[in-house]
Amino acid sequence: MDRYLVHEIRRKTRYHLHGAVSTSCPTKALLPRLLCAGAPVDQQKYNGEAAIHTAVRQNNLNSVRQLLQAGATVDVPDRHIWTPLHLASRYGYVDILRLLLKSGADVNRQGFHGWTAMHYAVREEHADCVELLLEYGADERVCDNDGRRVREGLRYGVEPLYAKV
């Protein structure tokens, strides 16, 4: 695939990488070909979502890995200030979470409402994500925009995780 083809794809559809990382993409070879041809790896859609956000939402570990190897920004925020790490924690995708953390994602970065990845992992009761985040230095003392810490959120239905935090 040459740069002309990438230009044509870009001209006809603004978010071609987002489609290529989709689990419903008919050809798995499309993403590496687009990246090799110089497709803009951090291009964001109208909602601020980059291709790496789409890959995380789709639980597509291989695409996340390829995007990171191509230079995708590991902590790129969408318009809600959610990073790929926030999404992986929220959905409980521990393998993607591990890859993002190994790639240098900020474990204590605050997003929407001041929540960190730990807030999402605890709220959604993903104990394996909580353990991994703690292993990478997640600070359970970080307050959200309402002044609540992760431990305080535990009182609202996630008691088994209290011992871990």
Helices and strands as residue ranges (DSSP letters): H 3-12, H 16-20, H 30-36, H 51-57, H 61-69, H 84-91, H 94-102, G 112-114, H 117-123, H 127-135, H 150-154, G 159-161
